[in-house]
Amino acid sequence: MKSTKTLYIMGNGFDLHHHISSSYQNFMEYVQQTDSTLYNLVEEYLQIKDDWSDFEEALASIDVDSLIDYASMFLKSYGADDWRDSAHHDYQFEIDRVVSELSTTLKQHFIAWLKQLKIPHKKSLKFKKKAQYLTFNYTNTLQNTYKISNQNILHIHGSLKQPKNIILGHGWKPKDNQYVEDPFEPSEVDVRILEGNTILEDYFLRTFKPTDKIIKKHRKFFKNLKDVRMIYVLGHSISNVDIAYFHAIVMHIKLRKTQWIVSYHNPNEKQKHKKQLQSIGIPRSNIKLIKLSKLKRKKNR
């Protein structure tokens, strides 16, 4: 990919602007309609907002205590009258069943939901085709609607062209948190509990988004930003889970010579966006906030 002077960064708000039903609330409704068992498990064990707007972050907030408490009903004493050898794995099985639903099955539904999204053909914005594009979306809106070449686009978390490579997850580093606390006295601990804890720890690893590794994998893209002087951030929330990518951009551009045009959806986001960008060293005077709808009118005059 050749170095250019313009970089566009796309978040989900870009797809929503094109009337694509790609919000996490839309995904919630899809799961609710297609898999009530999974939907109920999400509602029961993930500390998630009613509209699932914090879906990815919520993957790290699984209610471990409630899950262990539920699975403990299957943790029969070896000396119980109704003990059977097959019960040795019941506790682990129940934990694994729930976490598999909340990781593997949930991602499978996520990909199936993405595949049925309808991408429009009508353009509503105007772009420089030879610019560089960093998109956090899994859809091919840039390619299908705007005919931007794949060579100019980096789908940082994967795309529907290769569904198996889609990256979905929270941004909490596993080493930063002790997820599983043993509720039992040391004398009560047995191999079943230890195996259950291992399954829970593996869940957090499976649902973790390895930002550092992703940036390293695409280091050539970031190095090619050295000549960029204009950056458009369109429909991105600039949340903490993705701030590392913005920091990687800052590390490769001439900071004080680069202008940032940042879209916002509602006025409450304006101060948040500025604060986030300033926290990684971008001068306040280099940041201009604008409604995506106004950018549309300006571009189509």
C-alpha positions as CSV (number, residue, x, y, z in Angstrom):
1,M,0.0,0.0,0.0
2,K,1.5,3.4,-1.1
3,S,1.8,6.2,1.4
4,T,-0.8,9.0,0.9
5,K,-1.7,12.3,2.7
6,T,-5.3,11.3,3.7
7,L,-6.5,8.6,6.1
8,Y,-10.1,7.7,6.7
9,I,-11.0,5.8,9.9
10,M,-14.4,4.1,9.8
11,G,-16.5,2.9,12.8
12,N,-19.9,1.4,13.0
13,G,-21.5,4.8,12.8
14,F,-20.4,4.9,9.2
15,D,-22.5,1.9,8.3
16,L,-25.4,3.1,10.4
17,H,-25.3,6.4,8.4
18,H,-25.9,4.3,5.3
19,H,-29.0,2.8,7.0
20,I,-27.3,-0.6,7.5
21,S,-28.9,-2.3,10.5
22,S,-25.4,-3.0,12.1
23,S,-25.9,-1.8,15.7
24,Y,-25.4,-4.2,18.6
25,Q,-29.1,-3.7,19.4
26,N,-29.8,-5.1,15.9
27,F,-27.6,-8.1,16.8
28,M,-29.5,-8.4,20.1
29,E,-32.8,-8.6,18.3
30,Y,-31.3,-11.2,15.8
31,V,-30.1,-13.4,18.7
32,Q,-33.4,-13.0,20.5
33,Q,-35.3,-14.2,17.4
34,T,-33.0,-17.0,16.4
35,D,-31.6,-18.5,19.6
36,S,-33.6,-17.8,22.8
37,T,-31.3,-20.1,24.8
38,L,-28.3,-18.1,24.0
39,Y,-30.1,-14.8,24.4
40,N,-31.2,-15.8,28.0
41,L,-27.6,-16.9,28.8
42,V,-26.3,-13.5,27.7
43,E,-28.9,-11.7,29.8
44,E,-28.2,-13.9,32.8
45,Y,-24.4,-14.1,32.9
46,L,-23.1,-11.0,31.1
47,Q,-23.4,-7.6,32.7
48,I,-24.8,-6.1,29.6
49,K,-26.9,-3.0,28.8
50,D,-30.5,-3.5,27.7
51,D,-29.6,-2.5,24.1
52,W,-26.3,-4.5,24.1
53,S,-24.5,-1.3,23.1
54,D,-21.5,-2.4,25.3
55,F,-21.6,-6.0,23.8
56,E,-17.9,-6.5,23.4
57,E,-16.9,-5.0,26.7
58,A,-19.5,-7.1,28.4
59,L,-17.8,-10.3,27.3
60,A,-15.2,-9.5,30.0
61,S,-17.8,-9.1,32.7
62,I,-19.2,-12.6,32.8
63,D,-20.8,-13.2,36.2
64,V,-18.3,-15.9,37.4
65,D,-19.8,-16.2,40.9
66,S,-23.3,-16.9,39.5
67,L,-22.0,-19.4,37.0
68,I,-20.0,-21.2,39.7
69,D,-23.0,-21.1,42.0
70,Y,-25.2,-22.7,39.3
71,A,-22.7,-25.3,38.3
72,S,-22.1,-26.3,42.0
73,M,-25.5,-27.9,42.0
74,F,-23.8,-30.6,39.9
75,L,-20.8,-30.9,42.2
76,K,-21.9,-34.0,44.1
77,S,-20.0,-35.5,46.9
78,Y,-18.0,-38.6,46.1
79,G,-19.7,-40.3,49.1
80,A,-23.3,-39.4,48.2
81,D,-25.8,-42.3,48.0
82,D,-26.7,-41.4,44.4
83,W,-23.1,-40.9,43.3
84,R,-22.2,-42.3,39.9
85,D,-18.9,-42.3,38.1
86,S,-20.3,-40.3,35.1
87,A,-21.1,-37.4,37.5
88,H,-17.4,-36.7,37.8
89,H,-17.6,-34.3,34.9
90,D,-21.0,-32.8,35.4
91,Y,-19.7,-29.7,37.1
92,Q,-17.1,-29.0,34.4
93,F,-19.7,-29.8,31.7
94,E,-22.1,-27.2,32.9
95,I,-19.5,-24.5,33.1
96,D,-18.1,-25.5,29.6
97,R,-21.7,-25.5,28.2
98,V,-22.4,-21.9,29.3
99,V,-19.0,-20.4,28.3
100,S,-19.1,-22.2,25.0
101,E,-22.4,-20.6,24.3
102,L,-21.1,-17.2,25.3
103,S,-18.0,-17.5,23.1
104,T,-18.1,-20.0,20.3
105,T,-21.9,-20.0,19.6
106,L,-22.2,-16.3,20.1
107,K,-19.5,-15.6,17.5
108,Q,-21.1,-18.0,15.1
109,H,-24.4,-16.1,15.4
110,F,-22.5,-12.8,15.0
111,I,-21.0,-13.9,11.7
112,A,-24.4,-15.3,10.5
113,W,-26.0,-11.9,11.4
114,L,-23.3,-10.0,9.6
115,K,-23.8,-12.0,6.4
116,Q,-27.5,-11.1,6.2
117,L,-26.9,-7.3,6.5
118,K,-27.9,-5.4,3.3
119,I,-25.2,-3.1,1.9
120,P,-26.6,-0.1,-0.1
121,H,-25.4,0.8,-3.6
122,K,-26.2,4.5,-3.2
123,K,-23.4,6.8,-2.2
124,S,-24.0,9.5,0.3
125,L,-20.4,10.7,0.9
126,K,-17.4,11.5,-1.3
127,F,-14.0,10.0,-0.7
128,K,-10.5,10.2,-2.2
129,K,-10.1,6.7,-3.7
130,K,-6.3,6.8,-3.4
131,A,-6.4,7.6,0.3
132,Q,-5.8,5.0,3.0
133,Y,-8.7,3.4,4.9
134,L,-8.7,1.9,8.3
135,T,-12.1,0.3,9.1
136,F,-13.3,-1.3,12.2
137,N,-16.3,-2.6,10.4
138,Y,-16.7,-6.2,9.1
139,T,-18.8,-5.2,6.2
140,N,-17.7,-4.3,2.7
141,T,-19.5,-1.0,2.4
142,L,-16.4,0.8,1.2
143,Q,-15.8,-1.7,-1.6
144,N,-19.4,-2.3,-2.6
145,T,-20.8,1.2,-2.3
146,Y,-17.8,3.4,-3.0
147,K,-15.7,1.1,-5.1
148,I,-12.6,1.6,-3.0
149,S,-9.9,-0.9,-3.8
150,N,-9.2,-3.7,-1.3
151,Q,-5.5,-2.6,-1.5
152,N,-6.3,0.7,0.1
153,I,-8.4,-0.8,3.0
154,L,-7.4,-2.4,6.2
155,H,-10.1,-4.3,8.0
156,I,-8.3,-4.2,11.3
157,H,-10.6,-6.8,12.9
158,G,-11.3,-8.9,9.8
159,S,-14.1,-8.9,7.3
160,L,-16.8,-11.1,5.8
161,K,-14.3,-12.1,3.0
162,Q,-12.7,-14.3,5.6
163,P,-15.3,-14.9,8.3
164,K,-13.1,-17.3,10.3
165,N,-10.6,-14.5,10.8
166,I,-13.1,-12.0,12.3
167,I,-11.9,-10.7,15.7
168,L,-14.5,-10.1,18.3
169,G,-13.9,-9.5,22.0
170,H,-13.1,-7.3,25.0
171,G,-9.9,-5.3,25.5
172,W,-9.1,-6.3,29.1
173,K,-5.7,-8.1,29.2
174,P,-6.1,-11.4,31.0
175,K,-2.9,-10.8,33.0
176,D,-4.4,-7.6,34.4
177,N,-7.3,-9.4,36.1
178,Q,-7.8,-12.4,38.4
179,Y,-11.1,-13.6,36.9
180,V,-11.7,-16.7,39.0
181,E,-11.7,-16.6,42.7
182,D,-12.0,-19.9,44.5
183,P,-15.2,-19.8,46.7
184,F,-14.2,-23.0,48.5
185,E,-11.9,-23.7,51.4
186,P,-8.5,-25.2,50.4
187,S,-9.4,-28.5,52.0
188,E,-12.6,-28.7,49.9
189,V,-10.8,-28.1,46.5
190,D,-10.9,-31.1,44.2
191,V,-9.8,-31.7,40.6
192,R,-13.3,-30.9,39.3
193,I,-13.2,-27.3,40.7
194,L,-9.7,-26.8,39.3
195,E,-10.8,-28.0,35.9
196,G,-13.8,-25.7,36.0
197,N,-11.5,-22.7,36.8
198,T,-9.4,-23.6,33.9
199,I,-12.4,-23.6,31.6
200,L,-13.4,-20.1,32.9
201,E,-9.9,-18.8,32.4
202,D,-9.8,-20.1,28.9
203,Y,-13.1,-18.3,28.2
204,F,-11.5,-14.9,29.0
205,L,-8.6,-15.8,26.7
206,R,-10.9,-16.8,23.9
207,T,-12.9,-13.6,24.1
208,F,-9.9,-11.3,24.5
209,K,-9.1,-8.9,21.6
210,P,-5.2,-9.0,21.3
211,T,-4.8,-5.4,20.3
212,D,-1.0,-5.3,20.6
213,K,-0.6,-8.4,18.4
214,I,-3.0,-7.0,15.8
215,I,-1.0,-3.7,15.6
216,K,2.2,-5.7,15.2
217,K,0.7,-7.8,12.5
218,H,-0.2,-4.7,10.5
219,R,2.9,-2.6,11.4
220,K,3.5,-2.0,7.6
221,F,0.2,-0.2,7.3
222,F,0.9,2.1,10.3
223,K,4.5,2.9,9.0
224,N,3.0,4.0,5.7
225,L,1.1,6.8,7.5
226,K,4.2,9.0,7.7
227,D,3.0,11.4,5.0
228,V,-0.6,11.7,6.2
229,R,-1.7,15.2,6.9
230,M,-5.5,14.8,7.1
231,I,-7.4,12.2,9.1
232,Y,-11.1,11.7,9.0
233,V,-12.7,9.7,11.8
234,L,-16.2,8.8,10.6
235,G,-18.7,7.1,12.9
236,H,-16.2,5.8,15.4
237,S,-16.8,6.0,19.2
238,I,-13.0,6.2,19.9
239,S,-13.7,3.9,22.9
240,N,-11.0,2.6,25.3
241,V,-11.1,-0.8,23.7
242,D,-9.8,0.7,20.4
243,I,-7.7,3.7,21.6
244,A,-4.5,1.7,21.2
245,Y,-5.0,1.8,17.4
246,F,-5.3,5.6,17.5
247,H,-2.1,5.7,19.5
248,A,-0.3,3.6,16.9
249,I,-1.4,6.1,14.3
250,V,-0.1,9.0,16.4
251,M,3.3,7.3,16.7
252,H,3.7,7.3,12.9
253,I,2.5,10.7,11.8
254,K,3.7,14.3,12.2
255,L,1.5,15.2,15.0
256,R,1.3,19.0,14.8
257,K,1.0,19.0,11.0
258,T,-1.9,16.6,10.9
259,Q,-5.6,17.8,11.0
260,W,-8.3,15.5,12.4
261,I,-11.9,15.8,11.2
262,V,-14.0,13.8,13.7
263,S,-17.7,13.0,13.4
264,Y,-20.0,12.8,16.3
265,H,-23.5,11.4,16.6
266,N,-24.9,13.5,19.6
267,P,-23.5,16.5,21.4
268,N,-22.5,14.5,24.4
269,E,-19.8,12.8,22.3
270,K,-18.0,16.0,21.4
271,Q,-16.1,16.5,24.7
272,K,-15.5,12.7,25.0
273,H,-13.9,12.5,21.6
274,K,-11.7,15.5,22.2
275,K,-10.6,14.2,25.6
276,Q,-9.7,10.8,24.2
277,L,-7.7,12.2,21.3
278,Q,-5.9,14.7,23.5
279,S,-5.0,11.9,25.9
280,I,-2.8,10.4,23.2
281,G,-1.1,13.7,22.4
282,I,-3.2,15.2,19.6
283,P,-3.3,19.0,20.0
284,R,-6.8,20.4,20.7
285,S,-6.4,22.9,17.9
286,N,-5.9,20.1,15.4
287,I,-9.2,18.5,16.1
288,K,-12.4,19.6,14.4
289,L,-15.7,18.0,15.3
290,I,-18.6,17.7,12.8
291,K,-21.8,15.9,12.4
292,L,-21.6,13.2,9.7
293,S,-24.7,14.6,8.1
294,K,-23.1,18.0,7.7
295,L,-20.0,16.5,6.2
296,K,-22.4,14.9,3.7
297,R,-23.9,18.2,2.7
298,K,-20.5,19.8,2.5
299,K,-19.0,17.1,0.3
300,N,-22.0,17.0,-2.1
301,R,-22.2,20.7,-2.9
